[in-house]
Amino acid sequence: MNGDSKEISSISSPHESSRPALSSLADAEAVRAAAHRARKKKGLVIVNTGNGKGKTTAALGVMTRAWGRKMRVGVLQFLKNANARFGEIKAGEQMGIDWISTGDGWTWTSQNMAETEAKARHGWQIAQDRIVNGNYDLLILDEFTYPLHYGWLDTARVIDWLKANKPPMLHLIITGRYAPQALIDYADLVTEMQAIKHPLSEQGIRAQAGIEY
């Protein structure tokens, strides 16, 4: 049985109540067959949100896949410190990924929220340039939901700008908790990470190099 049809028939989400469910495997196969015939492609807006771990990790998985397909990839991180040397940053350097970190750390550890907000606004200006310059097939805006959630950027204006300026075939991945409903509505693919178990809360195990950073 094809893995795609399994995925289509088993998807569930708190946001799906307004959409008709696929009632059977046959329905799922019909959707897949119609998509195959149409051969439609577009640059997707993908949102990884929720309180569980794995939002950035999932985006980096797509980054690796795209890089393996010789796609032009960029990463822009909105909160992580510009001097951070996490494992994924080191890997990105070796892969030749265009990687920019614009933040000064996490919002809950910031010593100057005005500066944190200003850095996020500056990061959006950089992102706008990267989005329109035509140099990327995939661009990841890591932690971009936070400037939207905290009101540092106006969500409606950001979405209107994306609608008007994002190249049709540019894939855009946005990660972070608290994705605004308007962003969820605009996106093509939304995944909500749910916390089930965590080694820190369950066993007192801190983040480990190569696994969490």
C-alpha positions as CSV (number, residue, x, y, z in Angstrom):
1,M,0.0,0.0,0.0
2,N,1.4,3.4,-0.9
3,G,2.6,5.5,2.0
4,D,1.0,8.7,0.6
5,S,-2.5,7.2,0.8
6,K,-1.9,6.1,4.4
7,E,-0.8,9.6,5.4
8,I,-3.8,11.3,3.6
9,S,-6.4,9.0,5.2
10,S,-5.0,9.3,8.8
11,I,-4.3,13.0,9.2
12,S,-6.1,14.7,12.1
13,S,-5.8,18.1,13.6
14,P,-7.7,20.6,15.8
15,H,-7.9,22.8,12.7
16,E,-9.6,20.3,10.5
17,S,-13.2,20.5,11.8
18,S,-14.2,23.0,9.1
19,R,-12.9,20.7,6.3
20,P,-14.6,17.5,5.1
21,A,-12.7,14.3,6.3
22,L,-11.6,11.7,3.8
23,S,-14.1,8.9,4.7
24,S,-12.2,6.0,3.3
25,L,-9.1,4.7,1.7
26,A,-10.8,4.8,-1.6
27,D,-11.4,8.6,-1.1
28,A,-7.7,9.0,-0.3
29,E,-6.6,7.1,-3.4
30,A,-9.0,9.2,-5.5
31,V,-7.4,12.4,-4.2
32,R,-3.9,11.1,-4.9
33,A,-4.8,10.0,-8.4
34,A,-6.4,13.4,-9.2
35,A,-3.3,15.2,-8.0
36,H,-1.1,12.9,-10.1
37,R,-3.1,13.6,-13.2
38,A,-3.1,17.4,-12.6
39,R,0.7,17.5,-12.0
40,K,0.2,20.8,-10.2
41,K,3.2,22.4,-8.5
42,K,3.7,25.6,-6.5
43,G,6.0,27.0,-3.9
44,L,4.5,25.9,-0.7
45,V,4.1,27.9,2.5
46,I,4.8,25.4,5.3
47,V,4.2,26.1,9.0
48,N,5.6,23.9,11.8
49,T,4.1,25.0,15.1
50,G,2.9,23.7,18.4
51,N,4.4,23.2,21.9
52,G,6.2,20.0,21.1
53,K,9.8,19.6,20.0
54,G,10.8,19.1,16.4
55,K,9.6,22.2,14.6
56,T,13.1,23.4,13.5
57,T,14.3,19.9,13.3
58,A,11.6,19.0,10.7
59,A,12.5,22.1,8.7
60,L,16.2,21.2,8.7
61,G,15.2,17.7,7.4
62,V,13.5,19.4,4.4
63,M,16.6,21.6,4.1
64,T,18.8,18.5,3.8
65,R,16.4,16.9,1.3
66,A,16.3,20.0,-0.8
67,W,20.1,20.4,-0.7
68,G,20.4,16.8,-1.8
69,R,18.3,17.7,-4.9
70,K,20.7,20.6,-5.6
71,M,18.1,23.2,-4.7
72,R,19.2,26.6,-3.5
73,V,18.5,26.8,0.2
74,G,18.7,29.6,2.8
75,V,18.0,29.7,6.5
76,L,17.1,32.8,8.5
77,Q,16.8,32.4,12.3
78,F,14.9,35.2,14.2
79,L,15.7,34.5,17.8
80,K,18.8,32.3,18.1
81,N,21.9,34.3,18.9
82,A,24.0,35.5,16.0
83,N,27.1,34.0,17.7
84,A,25.5,30.5,18.3
85,R,27.5,27.5,17.1
86,F,24.8,24.8,17.1
87,G,25.4,21.5,15.3
88,E,23.0,22.4,12.5
89,I,24.8,25.7,11.8
90,K,28.1,23.9,11.5
91,A,26.6,21.4,9.2
92,G,25.0,24.2,7.1
93,E,28.4,25.8,6.7
94,Q,29.9,22.6,5.4
95,M,27.0,22.2,3.0
96,G,27.3,25.7,1.8
97,I,23.9,26.8,3.1
98,D,23.3,30.5,3.2
99,W,22.6,30.8,7.0
100,I,21.8,34.0,9.0
101,S,21.0,34.3,12.7
102,T,19.7,37.7,13.6
103,G,18.6,37.3,17.3
104,D,20.1,37.8,20.7
105,G,18.7,34.7,22.3
106,W,15.3,33.5,23.4
107,T,12.6,36.0,24.4
108,W,12.4,34.6,27.9
109,T,16.2,35.2,28.5
110,S,16.4,38.6,26.8
111,Q,17.9,41.4,28.9
112,N,16.6,44.1,26.5
113,M,13.2,43.4,24.9
114,A,13.3,46.6,22.9
115,E,16.6,45.4,21.3
116,T,15.1,41.9,20.8
117,E,12.1,43.4,19.0
118,A,14.3,45.6,16.9
119,K,16.4,42.6,15.8
120,A,13.3,40.7,14.8
121,R,12.1,43.7,12.7
122,H,15.5,43.9,11.1
123,G,15.4,40.1,10.5
124,W,12.1,40.6,8.6
125,Q,13.7,43.2,6.4
126,I,16.5,40.7,5.6
127,A,13.9,38.0,4.9
128,Q,12.0,40.3,2.5
129,D,15.2,40.8,0.5
130,R,15.9,37.1,0.5
131,I,12.4,36.3,-0.6
132,V,12.3,38.6,-3.6
133,N,15.9,38.3,-4.9
134,G,15.3,35.0,-6.7
135,N,18.4,33.3,-5.3
136,Y,16.5,30.5,-3.4
137,D,14.2,27.6,-4.1
138,L,13.7,27.0,-0.3
139,L,13.9,29.6,2.5
140,I,13.4,28.7,6.1
141,L,12.2,31.4,8.5
142,D,13.1,29.8,11.8
143,E,11.2,31.1,14.9
144,F,9.3,33.6,12.7
145,T,6.0,33.0,14.5
146,Y,7.3,34.7,17.7
147,P,7.6,38.2,16.2
148,L,4.1,37.7,14.9
149,H,2.7,36.4,18.1
150,Y,4.2,39.1,20.3
151,G,3.0,41.8,17.9
152,W,6.5,43.0,16.9
153,L,5.3,42.5,13.3
154,D,1.7,42.9,12.0
155,T,0.6,39.5,10.9
156,A,-1.9,40.8,8.3
157,R,0.7,43.0,6.8
158,V,3.2,40.2,6.6
159,I,0.8,37.9,4.9
160,D,-0.3,40.6,2.5
161,W,3.3,41.3,1.6
162,L,4.0,37.6,1.0
163,K,0.9,37.2,-1.2
164,A,2.1,40.1,-3.3
165,N,5.8,39.4,-3.4
166,K,6.7,35.7,-2.8
167,P,7.8,34.1,-6.0
168,P,5.3,31.4,-7.1
169,M,7.8,28.6,-6.9
170,L,9.6,29.6,-3.7
171,H,9.0,27.1,-0.9
172,L,8.8,28.9,2.5
173,I,9.0,27.1,5.8
174,I,8.0,29.0,9.0
175,T,8.6,27.5,12.4
176,G,7.8,28.4,16.0
177,R,5.1,28.2,18.7
178,Y,1.9,30.2,18.7
179,A,1.4,30.5,14.9
180,P,-1.4,33.1,14.4
181,Q,-4.6,31.7,12.9
182,A,-4.2,34.0,9.9
183,L,-0.9,32.4,9.1
184,I,-2.4,29.0,9.5
185,D,-5.2,29.9,7.1
186,Y,-2.7,31.3,4.6
187,A,-0.3,28.3,4.6
188,D,-0.5,25.3,2.3
189,L,0.8,22.8,4.9
190,V,0.6,23.1,8.7
191,T,1.9,20.7,11.2
192,E,1.3,21.0,15.0
193,M,3.9,19.4,17.2
194,Q,2.4,18.0,20.3
195,A,4.4,17.2,23.5
196,I,3.8,13.6,24.7
197,K,6.9,12.9,26.7
198,H,10.1,14.9,27.2
199,P,13.4,13.7,28.7
200,L,13.9,16.8,30.8
201,S,10.5,16.8,32.5
202,E,10.3,13.0,32.7
203,Q,13.8,12.1,33.6
204,G,15.7,15.3,34.3
205,I,17.9,14.8,31.2
206,R,19.1,18.1,29.8
207,A,19.5,18.9,26.1
208,Q,22.4,16.9,24.5
209,A,24.8,18.0,21.8
210,G,24.0,16.5,18.4
211,I,20.4,15.7,19.5
212,E,18.9,19.0,20.5
213,Y,21.6,21.4,19.4
